[in-house]
Amino acid sequence: MTLEQSLLDHLAGFDTPTICNALEVVYGDRVITGFTTKPFFCAFPDMKPIVGFARTSTMRAVQGSRLAGAEAKAHRLAYYEYVASKPGPTIAVVQDLDPQPGIGAMWGEVNTAVHRGLGVLGCITNGSIRDLDAVDSRFQLLAGLVGPSHAKVHVEAFNVPVNIHGMTVNHGDLIHADRHGAVVIPHDRVAELPAAIDLCVRKEEPVLKAARSHDFSIEKLRAAMGEAEDIH
């Protein structure tokens, strides 16, 4: 699915918790799925949110690849062709399948440079990252942990369903991510998000204004909550 870049840019102007709130407005109820539920190490917490289409893969690092030589090289290049495929921009979503994820880091100075050059905005993984002083600061990394070695890291498969910290992701899913975590935005509801975000912001405003006033009280809170309820 192709979306207007202006819509993606608009969504990137809000943090991921706001997107989660807006999705609840769109769904008409609170939900407990579709987003990450465990903490990440965020390489660049001050970076604005990233919004892009998922390019999914799995990896292992404890055991070496079953492929070797020319076959291994072809597989590696096929993976890079996959992450570079349209539509973009893209986000790499990588599940570490090892019993203890993070033994080997797939993400360091070289791999982040290659992915960014191919149009990838960042990576979301339950595995590890490294080279924190050398990775491109324009490439966001949300990882389960930080480690020093790549061990026997290799891509096991790509264009497959993955689960990262409780969030199930399929190829092409629209992902919104920042230092808080990530959420999947359903393609058939994304057009509703700008209005839902606007509603969330407007409904929060009376309560925030009252709560931050010098004479805040239960009476003022009651009035502000009533004002918020009347906003549609």
Sequence and secondary structure as in RCSB ss.txt:
>XXXX:A:sequence
MTLEQSLLDHLAGFDTPTICNALEVVYGDRVITGFTTKPFFCAFPDMKPIVGFARTSTMRAVQGSRLAGAEAKAH
RLAYYEYVASKPGPTIAVVQDLDPQPGIGAMWGEVNTAVHRGLGVLGCITNGSIRDLDAVDSRFQLLAGLVGPSH
AKVHVEAFNVPVNIHGMTVNHGDLIHADRHGAVVIPHDRVAELPAAIDLCVRKEEPVLKAARSHDFSIEKLRAAM
GEAEDIH
>XXXX:A:secstr
    HHHHHHHTTS HHHHHHHHHHHHTS  S SB  S  EES TTS  EEEEEEEEEEE SS  S  HHHHHHH
HHHHHHHHT SS SEEEEEEE SSSTTSSEEESHHHHHHHHHTTEEEEEESSEE  TTTS TTSEEEESEE S  
TT EEEEESS EEETTEEE TT EEEEETTEEEEE GGGGGGHHHHHHHHHHHHHHHHHHHTSTT  HHHHHHHH
HHHHT  
